[in-house]
Amino acid sequence: MKLHKRLSTHPGPVRAVLAALLLMTIEASRAHAGPPFQTDDPEPVDLGHYEFYVFSSSDGTPVETDPTGPAFEFNWGALPNTQLHAIVSFGAVLPSDNPIDAPAGTGPSAYGLLDTELGVKYRFISQTTNRPEIGSFTMIELPTGSYARGLGVGKAWYKLPIWIQKDSGPWTTYGGGGYQVVDQIGYRSFPYAGWLLQRDIGQEWTLGGELWYHGAEGLATPQTHSATMFDFGGYYYFRKPAFQLLFCAGRTVVGQSETYLYLGLYWTWGKKKDQDTSATPVSWSMAARAATAPAPAL
């Protein structure tokens, strides 16, 4: 199993059909940054807002292809500058069984529940005219996927990144890097980094490109060697920003041959930013009692 799902182009009708079916499963992503790209951003969901994605993705090399789908992501702006995050996903492992790659890329194909991702994004420096915003997005991957079938790592593993973002008119750029910590036989801890530039095109499109790097991830994954990739993708707004289509595709430019695909749908909702709930006292407060108390008789 690979540590974070992507796609490769392998021959074979069974693998091709399964990968196509999984990619037809719809997926979702963030309104302005992060998915569908591999690089993430430091901007949390607004306080009192929610995001929901339905998505599929695929990532692979000549060693193995690992499509994911359907997958479901939920984000909640639970506190100021703080986002809670969860992904539950299903996916497949499609090893190439090429003797050249052995012992990597061998064994039966499988499909089922993958490891479950939980995370907290925290922005500790806010953006100003002259200063970018900076934040962390710490994640833990719970071992819900079957280790015996190659669908899970078999132990909890972690992602520890720092991200930076700056907006300027219709342009947004963000990036950073981190370290993935995996303590399991057949897997390796490794660094990763990325940087992206994107632009709003009219009222219906946002398009962008990224450079993404990851180190070797271990013989139990498709990514047995490091790679630097270029990905191109974006968003189409059915209703901006409430309902979006997200898409991305990329290939290796340096290192092990690798292909990445992403397709998804995204919804967001919550209270309006200009809605001032502080002016309305809660029913049990002294302010509410004072406001509803009868006026004294004259």
N, C-alpha and C positions, 0 to 999 in steps of 0.2 A: 504493500500500500504506500501511496505517496503522502507526504505530510500536508500539502495543500493542493487541492485538486486542480488539474489543467488538462490540455488535450494534445495528442500527437497524431500524425497521419500514418497508420499502419495498413498493410494490405490484409485481405481476408474478409470475406463477406459477412461473417458473424460479427466481427469487431466493428465493421463499418456500419452495419444496420443498427447495432446497439448504441453506438456513439451518436448516430443520427437521431434515433428516438429520444435519447437523453437530451440532446441539444434542442429538440423541439419542445421540451418542457420549458415553460416560461420562467424567467428569473427576474429579480428586481435589484435596484441599486439606489444609491444616494442621490439627492437632488443636484448637488453641485460638485461633489468631490468623493474620492474613494471609489467604490464599485461604479462601473464595471472594470475599472483598472486594478492592477495589482498593487500599485502605490496607494497608500492611504493618506489621510489628512488629519489635522489636529482639531477640526471644528466639530464640537458635539451637537447633537440635536438640541434645538431650542427648549428651554424649560417649559414643561407642560405639553410638549409635542411628541408625536410618535411617528415611526417609520416601519413599513412592512414591505418585504420583498418576497417574491416567488421567483426562483431562478434555477438555471442549469449552467454548468460550465464544464470545460474539459481541458486537461493539460497532460501532455505526454511527450515521450522521447522514443527513439527506436527500441528502447528497452521495454517500455510498458506505456499503455494509455489508461488514464484514470478519469473517466467522465463522472460528473456529479449531477444528480437531478432525480426527482425534484428536491429542492432545498428551500428552506424558509428562514428568513432573517427578521428579527424584531429589535428595534432600537427605541429607547425611551429617555427623554430629557428629564431625568428624575430630580436633579439638583442643579443649581446654577453652575455652568461650565462643566457639567458632568453628565455623561451618557452611559446607560446600561445597555448591554448588547448580548444577543443570543442567536445562534444558528443551529438548526436541526436539519440534517441532510441525509439523503440516500445516494448511493453511488455504486460504481463498479470498478473492478480491477481487471485489466485485460493485458496480461503479460504476452510478450512476443514469442517466448520459448525459443529464442535464437541461441544456439550453442556458443556463439561468439561472445555473448553477454553473460553467460553463466558464471557464478550462481545467480546473478541478478536477472530479473525478467523471466523467471521460470515458475511453473505451477499452474493450477486450474484458474479459470476465470470465475468471478463471484460478483454478486450484487446484494446489497442490503443496507442497513443503517450504518452510518459512519460515526466517527467521534463527534461529540457535541461541543460547540464552541461557546464559551461565556467570556465576557470582557467588560472592562471599564475604560472609557475614554475620558481623560481629564485635561482641560485646557488651563495651563498655569500662567500663560502670558497672552493677553488679548491683543488683537490687531489694532494698530492706529495708522494714521497717514504715513508715518515714517518707520513703523515697526511691524514685523510679521507676527502672527500668532504662533505659539509653540505649545505642544501638548504631547501626552503619552497615550497609548492605547494598549494597555496590558491585557493579555488574553490567556486563559487556561483552556486546554482541550481535554474534555473528560473522556475516558476510555469506554464509550458506549458501543463502538464498532467491534466486530469479531476479530480478535488478533489471529486466531487459528485460520480464518478464511482470508486474511490479508486486508480486511476492511477497517481495522483499527490498529493503533500502535500498541495497545495492551497496558499502557501506563498513561498517567496524566503528563502532558507536555505543555510548553509555554512559549509565548511570543512577547518580546520585550522591546518595542520600538519607541522612537521619538520622531515626531513629525512637525514640519514647519509649513506655513502657508501665507501667501500675500496676494491680495486682490488689487486690481487696478482697472477700473472701468469694466469693459466686457472680458478682460483677461483675468485668469486665475492660474497661479503656479504654486505647486506644493511638492513636498518630498521629504526624504529623510532616510532612516535605516534603523536596523535593530539586530537582535540575535534570537534565534529559535533554539530553545533548550529541550533536547530529547535524550532521555537516558533509557535506551532500549537496544537490545541486540539487533543488528542490521540497520540501525539508524544512526545519524550523526547530528550533533548540534552544529549550526552554521550561521553565518552572517547573511543579511539581505539588505538591499538598498534600492531606492528608486527616485526618479524625479519626473514631474509631469508639467506640461503647459497646455492649457485649454482656453477656448474662446467661445462666447455666446455668438451665435449666428442668427440674427433676427430674433423673433419671439418663440420659435419652435425648435431650434436646434442648439446644442452645445457640442463642439467637437474638440478632440485633443489627442496628443500623443505622449508616450512615456518611454523612458529607458528604465529597465528593471533588471537587477542583478541578484542572483542567489548563489551561495556556495554549494558544494556537493552535499547531498542529503542522506546518502547511505545506500547500500546494496538492496535494501528492502523497498526502495522507492524507484520511480522512473528516472529521477534526477541524480544519477550516479556521479556526475561531474558538474562543475559550475557552468553557468551560462549567463550571458547578457542579452536581453531581448528588447526589441522595439515593438510596442503595441499601439494600435490606433483604434479609437472608439469614441463614444459619446452618448448623448441623450436626445430623445425626441419627446417633446412635451405634448401630450394629449390635452392636459389641463395644467398650466404652470402655476405652482410647482406640484400640485396635488397628485398627478397621475402621469407617469413617464415610462417610456421604453428605453432600456439600456442595452448597449451592445459593445463588444470589443473583440479584436483579433490581433494576434501577434506571433512573431517568429524570432528565433535566435539570430543575432548578428555576430556574436563572438561566443565560442564555447560549444558545448554539447547541443546537437540539434534538438529543438523543442518547439512545440506549437501550443498556443493558448487561445481559447475561445470562451466567450461569455455572452449570455443572452438572458434578459430578465425584465420583469415589470416591478414598478415601485409606486407605493402610495404613501402619502404623508398627511397628517391631520393634527389638530390641536387648537388651543385658544389663540386668538389673534395677538400679535405682538403689542398692539396698542390697547389691548383690553386690560383695564386697571382693576384687578380684583381686590386690591388692598383697600379701595374706597368703600367697599361693601363689607361691613362687619359680619362675622359669622354669628349664627343664631344664638349661641350660648354665651357670647361675650358681653361684657359690661357696656360696651359702646352700642351694641344692638339693643340691649335692654333700655338704655337711655333714649335711644332713637324712637322706641315704640311705647315708651311710658306715656300715659295720658297727661295732658297739660293740667296744671293746678287750677282749681276754680278761682275766679276773681271775686 
